[in-house]
Every structure is written in C-alpha cells, then in structure tokens.
Amino acid sequence: MSSSVKFETSEDLLVIYLTEVKILNEAGIQRIFKDVIDVIGKTEQPNVIIDFQKVQFMSSAALGMLVRIQKKCKEFEATLKLVNICPEIRKVFEITRLDKILSIYDDPKEAIAAFKKKKKKGFFG
C-alpha cells in the first residue's frame, strides 16, 4: 500500500489517517481514494473514521472523493465520520454544504462517542 494513508483497527472501529499535507492533484486524489476503499473493503469494522490531522490543503476535486467514499461506506454497511479537519478546510465544507452530508467531528473521541450514542439507541429512539 502506498503511503497516502495509514490505518489502525480496534474492536468495531477503523481509523484511517490521511498522510498527505496537500491533496490537490487528480493522481493523488485517485491514489488516496483507492487506498481508502481498499482498506474499508477489507475490514469487518462497521465504524470508520478518516482523520485529517495532517491535511492542510485540499482541492475541490478532493471533496468529490469524500462523497464517493461516503457512498462506498454505505455499500459496505459502514458508518463514516471525519475528524481533525483544519478550520480553513472546514469552512469549505460549510460553504459547499458538505457538512450536511458528511458527519464531521472535532476529534476522534467525539466521533467515537457519536458511534456509541447511535449504537445505544433503542427501539423508540
């Protein structure tokens, strides 16, 4: 696997770390997309976090990649959450309204708590 992503698993959680500082060109975007989908496709974990801690710049094409990853997660019956998105990129998510489509959290702990909250919902909630 290329160095565009690293990942770790535990119990019902897969955390994918994007290792690129800049996600700008089409070749890089396609490589990241392939790497992320390969990891998601091979895992049994129903909860997926993509960590953007190292990412400082993203092109608009990279936003489309995230929507495609979200769709693939649904196909694999996995729930996707994004974390550690820098304020500049987060603003782009808000402007494009992708923050309404993608689940975005400040950090992994917050995303994990949201997974647990969803899991605890009973028949009436």
C-alpha positions in Angstrom: 0.0 0.0 0.0 1.2 3.5 -0.7 2.0 6.0 2.0 -1.1 8.2 1.3 -3.0 6.5 4.2 -2.2 4.7 7.4 -4.8 2.9 9.5 -5.5 1.1 12.7 -8.3 -1.1 13.9 -9.8 -1.9 17.3 -13.0 -3.7 18.2 -15.6 -2.2 15.9 -13.6 0.8 14.7 -11.3 1.5 11.7 -9.4 4.7 11.8 -7.8 5.9 8.6 -5.1 8.6 8.8 -4.5 10.7 5.7 -0.8 11.3 5.5 -0.7 13.9 2.7 -0.4 17.5 3.7 -1.8 18.7 0.3 -4.5 16.8 -1.6 -4.5 18.8 -4.8 -3.8 16.8 -8.0 -6.0 14.2 -9.6 -3.4 11.5 -9.4 -3.0 12.0 -5.6 -6.8 12.1 -5.1 -7.3 8.9 -7.0 -4.5 7.2 -5.1 -6.0 8.2 -1.7 -9.5 7.1 -2.9 -8.1 3.7 -3.9 -6.2 3.2 -0.7 -9.1 4.2 1.5 -11.6 2.0 -0.4 -9.1 -0.9 -0.3 -8.8 -0.6 3.5 -12.6 -0.2 4.0 -13.3 -3.1 1.7 -11.1 -5.5 3.7 -12.2 -4.6 7.2 -15.0 -6.0 9.3 -15.4 -2.8 11.4 -18.7 -1.1 11.0 -17.4 2.3 12.1 -14.9 4.2 10.1 -13.1 7.5 11.0 -11.0 9.4 8.5 -8.5 11.6 10.3 -7.4 14.8 8.5 -4.9 16.0 11.1 -2.0 16.2 8.6 -4.1 17.7 5.8 -3.7 21.5 5.3 -4.9 21.9 1.7 -7.5 20.2 -0.4 -8.8 20.8 -3.9 -12.5 20.9 -4.7 -11.9 17.5 -6.5 -10.9 16.0 -3.2 -14.4 17.0 -1.8 -15.9 14.8 -4.5 -13.7 12.0 -3.5 -15.1 12.2 0.1 -18.6 12.0 -1.2 -17.6 8.8 -3.2 -16.0 7.4 -0.1 -19.2 8.1 1.9 -21.2 6.2 -0.8 -18.8 3.2 -0.7 -19.1 3.1 3.1 -22.8 2.8 2.8 -22.4 -0.1 0.3 -20.1 -1.8 2.8 -22.6 -1.1 5.5 -20.1 1.1 7.4 -20.7 4.4 9.1 -18.2 7.2 8.2 -17.1 10.1 10.3 -14.4 12.7 9.5 -12.2 14.3 12.2 -9.5 16.8 12.8 -10.3 19.0 9.8 -8.4 22.3 9.9 -10.6 25.4 10.1 -9.9 26.6 6.5 -11.0 23.2 5.0 -13.9 23.0 7.4 -15.1 26.4 6.1 -15.1 25.0 2.5 -17.2 22.0 3.8 -19.7 24.6 5.2 -19.8 26.7 2.1 -20.4 23.7 -0.1 -22.9 22.3 2.4 -21.0 19.1 2.5 -21.1 19.4 6.3 -24.8 18.5 6.0 -23.9 15.3 4.0 -20.8 14.1 5.8 -20.5 13.6 9.6 -17.7 15.9 10.8 -16.3 15.9 14.4 -13.6 17.9 16.0 -11.6 14.9 17.2 -11.7 11.1 17.3 -13.1 11.0 20.9 -16.1 13.0 19.8 -16.7 10.8 16.8 -16.3 7.6 18.9 -18.8 8.9 21.4 -21.3 9.6 18.5 -20.8 6.0 17.3 -21.6 4.7 20.8 -24.6 7.0 21.1 -26.0 5.7 17.9 -25.4 2.1 19.0 -27.3 2.6 22.3 -30.4 3.9 20.6 -33.2 1.6 21.4 -36.4 0.7 19.6 -38.1 4.0 20.3 -35.1 6.3 19.7 
